[in-house]
Each structure stands twice: as C-alpha cells, then as structure tokens.
Amino acid sequence: MLSEIRAIYFDLDDTLCGYWDACKQGLRETFDLVPVEGAAPAQVMDAWARAFREFCPNLRDLGFYEKYLVEGGHTRLEQMRRTLGLLEVEDEALALRLSDTYLERRHDALKLFPEAREVLDALRARYPLGLITNGPADVQREEIRLLEIGDCFVNVFIEGELGFGKPEPEVFRQAASAVGFGPSELLFVGNSYRHDIKPAIKAGWKTAWIRRDSDVPPSSSGARSAPEVLPEGAPAPTLELGSLSELLQHLV
C-alpha cells in the first residue's frame, strides 16, 4: 500500500511527543506551586480550561494571532489573566508568575513517546523526513531542541515561521516542493484528523493517523473529553495506528 512513498512528514505535538500530557502535568504543578488566594488548585484548573475554550479558538478575532506566531508568551500570559479573571482576581504579577511557571513545568514534562526516536532513526535511514507543526515559532523551536530531534529532519515547517499553518493547503504544497516529490509519493503522519489527516488527504498525500487514548487536551469537558473520532462520511486515512512503532510494519 505504501510502496510508492518517497518521503515522510510528521506532525510534532501528540504525534512524536506527549504534548497534552505535558500540559496537564505542567498545569497541575503550576497551580500547586503558585497558589491563587481563595481558590483550590482544582478550581484554578477548571477556570483555565474555561478560559482556554473561550480564548484559543478566537485568537484572530481578538487580535492575538500575529503575536502568537512569533512568541508564545503573549497568549500564555493572556490565558492566565483570563483564568484569574474568571476567579475574580486581578493581579498582573501573579498572572506572569503563573505563565512563567507553567512554561517551565510543561517543558520539563515534555517527552518523546517511547518508540518515537527508534522509529525516526529507522525511517530516516530510508526516507527523507520532514516536520510540519503548528504553534509559535519560539515554542516549537524550543520543543525540537529539548526533544533532541532536529537532526532527524531535512525540512521543518513551523506555523509561526510561515505565518500560516495546517490545515492550510499551502503548507502541504511547500512541503512537497521542498522534497521534490509528487503528492502520491508523500506520507503524512499525524494525530489530528482535522489539522493533519483531512488536509493531507485533500492534498493527495498518503496518511497515517496515530490515535492514542491520551490524546485529550486539558481544556476538554463533558462529551469532548475523549480522543477525536473519524467524522461521519469523512474520507478514511491510508493507515490508522495505535502507535508509531506500527508504522514500521508498513514501511521498513
């Protein structure tokens, strides 16, 4: 099925590394280490999740997207301001301390999935590998450095550096052009159907959808507190896998 593949691109967060797990751990540790007067850590976590659901999807409308692309600190601090606001607390110094502590604790908790490095090393011996990841330029570059995976990729496309990200078709056009292969010769490996798999399918690429039980953001609530499912009537990925190691059965 994948015999014609000539190059492989990966998503980063929650495909190669446990970003949501690191977020959850970082938030728990932050709200334990930096108390908010009159609110238990669980209450602060709930307020953070509510603030995130209101703020993150609306970065463009609220005028934060351009700043977010360059440096994640702007939106991270605003997120903490809004969290405190829901708790009826106005304290800029506290918001800044929460923001800085969260970044530190999240980075400390960020780890590759156990099989990720072995898979990358096995595949890069046979294919040019690339990375396509959304997020601020500084945050994504720091994650790549912390995870020590920069040497695995011949091309890295970051939303914050391009000025746009997945699911924009232009990301996939530029990635294909960079390796010089046609869409049918490319494989994209990602965890998000909406941001990774669907646009890659639309671009004509082969796709591998990595689905893990841990793939649930800390902002989730109610029925949304479960991993993403294939939308009814949506095109299926080429492969649907439970781990990166399963990819080797189809490629090596």
N, C-alpha and C positions, 0 to 999 in steps of 0.2 A: 504493500500500500504506500510506503514511503520511499521506495527505491529511487525515485527521481529527485529526492531532496538534495540540494547542493549547499545550503546554508541554513542556519538556525538562529532565530532571535528569541530571547527570553524577556518576560516581564521580571521585575525585581521583587517588589513587596508582596509577600504572601504567595509568591511562586518559588523564589530561591531562598527567601528568609522569612521568619515568622514576625512580620511587622505588627499585625494586630495583637499578637501575644505580647510583644514588647511594649506596645501602647498600654495594654491593660495592666501589665506589671508596673510600668512606669507611673501610671496614674495612681494606682494603689499606694505605691511607695511615696509618691509626692504628697498625697493627701494625708498620709500618716506622719510624714516628716515635717510638713508645713501646715499646721492647724489653722482652720478658719473658725474664728470665735463664734460660738452659738450653733455650730453645725458639725455633726459627726462626719467622719470620712465617707461613709456610705451616702450621706445626703449631698456632700460635695460632688461625689462621683455621679449621682443622678442629675445634679444641676449641670455638670459638664456635658453629659450626654444630651440633655435637652438643648443646651446652648449650641452644641455641635450640629444637631439636626436642623436648627434654625439658621445657623451662620454658614456652615460649609457649602451647602448647595447654592448659596446666593452670593458668593464672593464677587462675581462680576457686577451684579446689580448694586452691591454695597460699595463698590469702588476699591476692593482689596486685591483683585486678581493680578494686576500688574506688579504690585509689591510682592505678592505671594510667589510669583515666578522667580524672582531674584533671591529673596531671603525669607525663609520660613518664620523668622522671629516675629514679623509684623502680625501675621494671623494667629500665631500661637499665643502671643500676648493678648490680642483682642479676644480670643476664645476664653482666656482666663478672666478677663474683665467681665465678659458676658456671664460667665459662670458665677462670679461673685455677685453680679447684678441680680441674678435670679434668687440669690440668698439675701438680697437687700444689704449688701456690703459694698461700700465704695472705698477702695484702698489701692492706689496705684502701686505702691511699694510691694504690697502683698501679691498683687497680680503678677508683677515682674518676678518676684521670688518663686512663685508657683510655676511660671513659664520656664524659667531657667532650670529649676529643679527637675521639672518634667522632661526637658530635653536631655539632661544629663542621665537621669534614671532610665529613660527609654533607650538611649544609645547603649548604656551598659547592658541592657537586657536583650538587645538585638543580636540574633544568632542565625546563621545559615541553618536550613533544615539539615538533619544529619547526613542525608545522602547527597546533598547538593554539590559539594566540591568534587566528590568522586565522579558524579555524572558529568559535570562540566569538563573535568580533565579527560574523561573517556571520549567525550564528543569533540572536544577541540583538537584532538589528535586526527580527526577525520573530516571535520567541517569547520569553516569559518563561523564563529559565534558572534552574535551581537546582543545588545541590550536596548530595550525600549521601555522607559519608565516615566511615569507621571510624578510630578511633585516639584518643589522649589529646587533651583539649581544647587544651592549650598547644601541642603539637606541630603539630596540624592548623591552628590559627590562624596559627602562625608560617610554615608552608608557604604558606598562602594569601597572607600578606604578602610573603614572599620572591619568590613567583612573580608577584605584582602582578596577581592576577585577581579580587580581591574585588569590583570594580566590575561584573563580568560577571553576577553572580547576585542575584536578588531574594530568594532564600531559601537558607540554608545550614544543614544538619542534620549535626551532628557527634556521634559516639557519646559522646565524653567529656562533652558538654554535656547530652545527652538522658538519659544513664545506661544506654543500650542502643543497639545498632546493627544494621546488616544482619547476618544475614538476617531479623531480627525483623519480622513483618508491620506492627507499629505504626509503624515508620519510614516505610513507604510510605503508610500511612493519613494520617499527619500531613503528609507532603509533598503528597499530593493535596489535602487540605483547605486547605493554605496557598495554593494557586493557584486553588482553586475549580472544578476540572475533574474529570470522571469518569475512572476508570482507563483506559478505552479511548482517551481523548484525551491520554494521557501517554506519553512515551518515556523509558526509562532507558538510559543509555549507560555500559557498564562493561566491565572486563577479566576479572572473576572470574565463572565460571559459578555457582559455589556461593554466593557472597555477593551478587552483583549480579543476574545474569540469572535464575536459578531463582526467587528470591523475588519479583522484579518480574513475572515471568510468572504466578506464583501470585496476585499482587495484581491481575492483569488488565491490566497495562500492556503496551505495545509495548516491544520491547527491541532494542538494538544491541550485539552482543558484539564488542569490539575485541580481536583476537588478534594478538600480536606474538611474534616469536622470542625477544626479550629478556625476556619475562615469566616469569623463573625466579628464585625467591628464593635468597639466598646460603646458606640452610640446606639446600638441596636436595642429594640424593645419589642415586647409582645411577639406577634407573628413574624417579625423581621429578625428575631434572634435565632436564626438558623442559616446555614450556608445557602448560597444562591442556587436556584434550580433553573433548568432549561425552560424558557418561556414557551407556552403552548404555541405550536405552529412554527417555532423558530428553527432555522437550519442547524443540524447537529454538527458538532466538531468532528474532525477526522478521527481523533482519539479522545477518549475520556478516561483519565487515570486517577488513581488514588495517591500516587507518589511519583517523584521524579525518577526514581530507580526503574519504574516500569517502562519509562521511555527507552531505556537501553535495549529492551527486548525487541523493539521495533526498528532500531537504528544501528545497533552495533552487532 
